[in-house]
Amino acid sequence: MKALILAAGLGTRLKPFTDVHPKALFRVEGKTLLEHALNHLKSAGVDEVIINVHHFAGQIIAFIQDHHDFGLKIAISDETGELLETGGGLKKAAWFFRDCDCAIVRNVDLLSDLDLLRMAKDHLASLSLATLAVRKRETSRYFLFDDRMNLCGWENLKTGERRLSKETVSPMPLAFSGIQVVDPRIFPMITEMGKFSLTDLYLRLAKTHNIRGYLEDGVVWRDVGKMTNDK
């Protein structure tokens, strides 16, 4: 199984550490965020990983080389020329997933023990283009789902913005957990160019295809940037 770790971001919530280091090398409980992410993926049987890099990219590459790729096959998606955001990052890494049934995509700046193998199996059985791990928690931005857990919209409570992909009665707001599984069929459907968000992509595709939510309450989950800011 293959996976993408989104590690290219500037990590502004982890300042001042990220003034001189990439967020992927921030340490929590004695390990870097990158190690936590790799161990999580390995627990699901992932043996090939691509990591997108931008901010202090050389430090991440050197760290991986110093640890002999952590026993995995690791590729680098180089975004040093331009930070492509989550959607652009996935599109740039599309070549890596041509020969697999599904791709796990995971943010580097979170801690989770979500059963990724179970989620991947659920995704494959659903035949959805993408499956998004979501939780019932307080936040300012929510994905909206219908009673079958199909994505139907998104809202920002701070700005009052609401975007609907399809009409439904009483959509259920759930917070995205930074982990998703995508079907390689999605890649030819990505018509966006340059830098763009996966949120924009999913809202567009949800008009005509199934993008599902996967409720993962009950597992460990911590957004490290938010956790640090709350101290």
N, C-alpha and C positions, 0 to 999 in steps of 0.2 A: 504494500500500500504506500501511496505517496502523499506528501503534504507540503504546504507552503506556510512559512512563518513570516508574518508581516512585521518587519523590524526596522523599516526605513525611516519611520517618523522622527521628528525632532525631540520628542520627549520633554516638552516644556514643563509638564507637571512635575518632573523629577529634577528640576533645577535646584541647587547649582551643579549637581552631579553631571547633568547633560550639557553643561557649558564646555566640558572638556572630554566627555565620554559619550558613547551611544547608550540609549536606554537599555538595549539588550544586555549590557554588561553590568547593570545595576544589580546589587546583591540583596537577596532576601533569604533569611534563614540559612546563610552560609553558601548559597549558590547564586549564580547569575540568573537573570530572567531567561536568558537563552537556554541555559542548562535545564531549568524547570520545564520549559516548553519542549525541548528535545526529549527529556525523560517521559513527559506526558505522552508524546507521540509514540515513543518506543513501546510504551505499555500497551498500545493498541496494535502493535505489530507493524508500525510504519518503519520502513528501512531505507527510504529515499526521501530526502527533504531538500527543498529549494528555499533560500532565505533572501528576501529583498533587502538591500542596503543602500543607504544614502548618507546619513549623518555619522561622521567618523567611521566610514565604511572600513577603512584599513584596520582599525582596531578589532572589529568583528572578524574579519578574514584572518588576521593573525591569531586571534584567540582560538578559532576553529582549527587552524593548522597546528597550533601548539598542543591541542588535545586530540590530534590524529582523527579529526572528524567525528569524535565520540562514537566510533564504531559504526557509523552510518555512511551512506553515500550522500554527500552534501554538495549541492550546486549553489551558485550565487547569482542572483538577478541584480545586476548593477544599475542603480538609479542615481549614481553620483552626479550625473549631468542634470537631472531634473527629478524632483520628488513627485511621484505620479499618483499619490493618494491610494486608497484601498482598491478601487476599481481598476485604475490604470496599472497598479502593481500586479493584480491578478491577470490582466490581459497580457502584460509583458512576459509573465511566467507561463503562458498557455502551452508553449512548446514542450514543457516538462511533463505534461499530463496527457499526451496524445495516446499513450498505450495503457491507460488504466481505466478502471470502472468508475472511480470517483476520486475526488481530491479533498482532503481535509485542509481547511484554511484556518489559521489560528493567529490571533494577535500575540505578540511577544510579551506585552506588559500586563499579563493577568496570571493568576494562580488558580488552577482548577484540577479536580480529580474526576471530571466528567468521563463517563465510560464512552470513549470515542468509538470503540469497535461496535458497541451496541447502537450508537447513533448512526454510524455508517451503514449498518445492516438495515436499520429503519429507513434510512434515506433510499437505499437501493430498492427496497420493497415498495416504496411509495411511487417510484418512477418520476419524482419531482426533479426540476432543474436544479434546485438548491434547497437545503434544509438548514434553518438558522436556529442555533441554540438560544433559547430565551428563558427569562425568569420573571417571577412576580416580585418586583422590587421597585422602590421609589427612584425615579430619575426625571429628567426634564424632557427626554425624548423617547418616544415609544414607537415600535412597530405595531400595526393594528391587524388583527386576525379575525376571520369569520369563525363560525361554530365548528368548522372542520379543520381549523388551524391552518387555513390557507391565507397567505398575506393579502391584505386588501388596502393597506394604506400606512401612513406614518404621520406622527404629529409631534410638534415642539410646544410644550406647555409654556415655556418662557416667552416665546414670540407669538404664540397663538396660531402659528402656521399649521395647516392640516392638508395633506395630499392623499387623495384616494385613487387607488388603481381600479377598484370595482366597488359598487354599492353593496352594502350589507346592513342588516339590522343589528344595532348594538355591537359594533366591533369591539373586540377585546384587546386592551393595551398591554403589551408585554415588552420588557426591556431586553435588548440584545446583549448577549454574553460574550461576544468577541470570538465565537467559534462557529464555523459553518462547514457543511459538506456540499460540494458542487459536482454536478454531472458534466463531463467533458463536452456534452452536447451544447453547453452554454456558450462555449468560446466563439463559434461562428456567429452567434447572435449578438455579440458585443460590438455594436457599431459606434460607440462613444470613442472619442480620440483624446490623446494626451492625458491630463490628470482629471480624474473624476471619482466619485464615491460609489461604493458598492450599493449604498442605499438608493441612489438614482437609478442604477442598473436594475436592481430588484423591483423597484416600483414600476418601472417601464415594462419589464417582462411579466410581472404579475397580472397585467391586463389580459394576457392571452395564454399564460402558462402557470403551472402550479409552483409557487415558492412557499414552502411549508415552514411552520414553526415547530420546534422540538422543545417541549417544556422540560427543563432540567432542574427543577427545584429539588433540594435535598442533598446536593453535592457541594463540596467546597468550592467557593468562588470568591476571588478578591481582585478588584481592579487596583493594581499597585499604585498608579498615579493618584487615584482618589484617596487610597488608604494613606499615602504619604502626606497629602495635603490636609487630611483630617487630623494629623497629629498635632 
